[in-house]
C-alpha cells in the first residue's frame, strides 16, 4: 500500500523541503531588518505607488509597506509567486518525463499497480512536501512578529488571514502542478512538456501583471489562475474568498483527474 | 456423449492453461496519417503485422530479429504499454489489457534499455520490489551468490554490467511464473552470462516460463527450447531449436580423392543446395537445407574420400533468413 508514495517521501525530501526552509529563514531575516527599514517605509511606499511597480505587484499592490504585516506580505508573497511558478513548471512536469528520460518507467509500471495510482502517489509526494510552505510561512510569520515586539510595539499580524494566504500558496502548487502534470501526460516528453507548461504558467503569471497595468487590459487577469484566491486578494478582502477558492481548486481537480485518466489510457510511446 | 464432451472441455482447459502467452494477429502501427482534403499529414509506421505465436508453460522461447524488427514492440504490447490496432494477446489465459494488473502480479520484466532508480542502493531496490511482488528469500540468497554485485552501493555508482545484474536480480528474485526478458545478458561478462544461463535453465526446470529476445544467437541456441524469428515486423519462422538445426540447414564438407571436375553450378541447381564453395582443389563446402536425401542421391555416383555433415549454427540459419 502506498509504496510509491513512501518511496518518494523518503527519497525526495531535500528537493522540496529545503526551499520551504529557506523561505522560513528569509522571513526571520526580514524581521531582523524591519526595525531599521521601518523608518524609511514611507519612502518605499511612495516608490511602490508608481503604476509600474503596482502592475509588477499584481494583486499584492494593495499591501502597504508601512506596516510590518504589509511588508511581510510584499516580501514573502511576491517572491513566493515566482518560486511557485518555477517549481510548478519544473517539478510536476518531470514526475513522469524524468522517469522516461532515465528509462525507469517501463520497470516501474511492470509492477502490479494501476498507472493512474502510480502517478497519483508520485504527485501526492509533491503535494505533501509543498505543505511545508504554508507551515513555514505561518511559523516564520508568528516567530518574526513575536521577535519584533520588543523593537516595534505596533508589529502585528492577522494570523487568520495569514493562514488563508498560506493555504492559497499550497492551492497554487496544487492547481498549477495539476496543469503541469496534465501537460506532461499528454506529451510524455520532457522538453515539450516543460516548454508548454512554462509558456502556460509564466503566461498566466504575466497576464495578472499586464491586466493590472491598465484598466483597458483588466479582462486579461480573469483568465489567469493567479487572479483568484491570491494572498493579495485575501488581504484586500480581509477573509476567505469561497468562490475564488473553488475556482482554483476546481481547475486543479479537473486537470489532475484528466492527467490520471490520460496516463491510464494512453499508450506509452517514447 | 456427455462424458466425451466433458472430457474434451477438460482437455481444452488443460491445453489452454499450458499456454502461458498467446499472441494472435498482433498488428501495431505507430503514428497516424490524417487525410485532409488535398494532402496527408503525419506518417504511419508499421511496427508489427499479424504476429502470432504462443509460449508454453515451462519453456524458454527465444525471440530473434535485428534492430527495428519488432521484438521490443511485441514485448511492450504484451505488457500493455502500447495500444494495438489489431489482434489479441492473452497471458495466463487473461486479457492483456483488461486483466493487466492480475497478469503483472505473476510476471517479471527486464526492458532492453534498463533504467534503475539511481539514488537507491541494490538492497533498497530489492525491498521496494518486495512490496509489489514478494521476493523469494531463499532464491534471493542463491542469486546473490551468482550475481556478485555490491548491493549496498548506490545504483549510480555501479558499472553498466553491474546495473544489469541488479536489474536481473530484482526481476528474477520474486520467482514470477512468467519472465519477459528483453536482451537480458546485455553488458554481462561471459562468466556472468554463463551463470545467468544456468539460472534460467533452473527456472525452466521449476516450470517457470521465459520469453526472451536476444541479439546473442549462441545464447538463444544454448538455452532456448523454441525460437521465433521476426523480420520487418512479421514472424517468418517458429521452430524448436533442435528441429531448426536439423531441418533447415546443414553444412556439408566433401573431400575428393583427386581434383575432379565437379560442376559447382550443377550442384547449386539442386533444390536442397543453397550454396557450394570450393575451399581448395579437393574440398567442397556446401550448405544444404531440409531434404538432404535429394543431395545424397545425387552425390552417390561421385567418388569421394570423406563427407561430414554438421548442423548449421543458429547464426547461420538466422543469416540465411535475413540475406
Interface residues (C-beta under 8 A of the other chain):
Chain A: X3 X7 X11 X99 X102 X103 X104 X105 X106 X107 X109 X110 X111 X112 X113 X114 X266 X267 X268 X269
Chain B: X30 X76 X79 X81 X82 X83 X101 X102 X104 X105 X107 X108 X109 X110 X111 X113 X114 X115 X116 X117 X118 X119 X120 X128 X129 X131 X132 X133 X167
